[in-house]
Each structure stands twice: as structure tokens, then as C-alpha cells.
Amino acid sequence: MRTPPDRPVDQQFNNADSYAMAFDAAWEKLNQQTAAEGLNREARLQQAIADLSDHPFALNQPELALQVATFRLRLLGR
């Protein structure tokens, strides 16, 4: 299914699925940027969560956002 031309590709919603998708993108971007810096997994996790602090789901349910983020890492085997 194609995205309608009037809908932004990076549109965010106040739900776990939207947050998970945004987290995956933030995690990959962060891993590419910090590969040479040697940050450990926990530091990268906290940075990715901080990078998404303005996401609607993180604003409304920060505890669940952390759970979604850690679940995504387990699911991805990271």
C-alpha cells in the first residue's frame, strides 16, 4: 500500500506501534553515529529514548515507551 502524497512518511501517532517504528530508526541511526565512540548498549538505549522524548507515545506513556524500547532490542537480538 502506498502512502498518500499528502501524508508525511514520518508521521507519528500516540501508540506503541508508531513508537516502535520510530525507535528502530533512531536505534539504527544512533548505532551508525556512535560505532566509533564505543558507547555501551545501555548508553545507546538511553540516548535513543532521549532522542524520541518528543514522540507522542513517549510524552503520554513514558514507562510504556521504555518497555517498548527494551522489547524491540530483545526482538532484534541486540
N, C-alpha and C positions, 0 to 999 in steps of 0.2 A: 504494500500500500504506500502510495506516495504522499508526502506532506504537502498540504495545500500551500500555494505560493504566499498566502497572506499570514501563515503561521510560522513564527520563528522556530528554527530547528532546536535551539537550546531553551525552549520554554520550560519553566519549572512549575510543578504542582505541589500542593501540600499533601503528599502521600509518600509512602516508603519506596514505591517503585521509582518515582521520579528522583528521590534522594539517592537510591542505589545506583541509578544510571549516572547521576552527577558525581557520586563518589568514585565509581570506576574510572571515569575520565580524569578526575582530579588525582587519583592514586597513580595512574599511568603517567600523567604529566609530571607529577612530583618525582616519581622514580627516575624518569629521564633527566630531570633537572638536578637531582641530588645524587646521582650514581657516583660521581667523583668525590662527594663530600663525606661519604661513609656514615650517613645517618642510620641509626638502627630502626627496626620496624616500628617500635613504639613512638619514636620521634616523628617518623614519617606519617604514622596514623594520626597523631595529634595535629600535625601540620595540615594534613588533608581535611580533617574535621574543621580546623580553623579557617581554611580556605573556603569552606562551604557554610560558614556561620550565618550568611545572609539568605540561605536557601529556606523557603517557606516551611518545610518539614522540620529543619533544624531549629528554626525560631519557635515553632509551636510545640515541638516534642523533642527537646534536646536529648533526653535519656534514650528514647527510641532511636534517634539518629545514631547515637553511639553504638547501640545494639545492631542496627542495620550495617554500619561500617565494619564492625568486627565480624559479623556474619559473612559479609561479602569477602573479607580476607580469608576466612576459613573456606568458603566456597571456591575461591580462586586458588586455594592452596598456597597462600602467602603468609 
